Amino acid sequence: MTQQIERPEVVTDEHLRYLDWLRESGETNMWGATPYLMEMYGELSKQEARTIHSYWMQSFGERHPKGGQS
């Protein structure tokens, strides 16, 4: 049984969709996605962007179970 990761308040569905899109685009290695978040969402601080990115990475498998189903 896996432990569900608590979603930080700053994380929106839009942020997660953007990071999913960025991953699919192949434009960057996802370890380097924080600056892309900051550019796309100019109101985010570096720490907020890191929090969103970290949550996206930690919860990816939960949100995209094996087999490709979202």
Residue pairs with C-beta under 8 A, 6 or more apart in sequence:
2 62
4 62
5 55
5 58
5 59
5 62
7 55
7 59
8 51
8 52
8 55
10 44
10 48
10 51
10 52
11 51
11 52
11 55
11 56
15 37
15 41
15 52
15 56
16 56
16 63
18 37
18 40
18 41
19 30
19 33
19 37
19 52
19 53
19 56
20 64
22 28
22 30
22 33
22 36
23 30
27 36
28 36
30 57
33 53
33 56
34 46
34 49
34 50
34 53
35 49
37 44
37 49
37 52
37 53
38 44
38 46
38 49
41 49
44 52
63 70
64 70
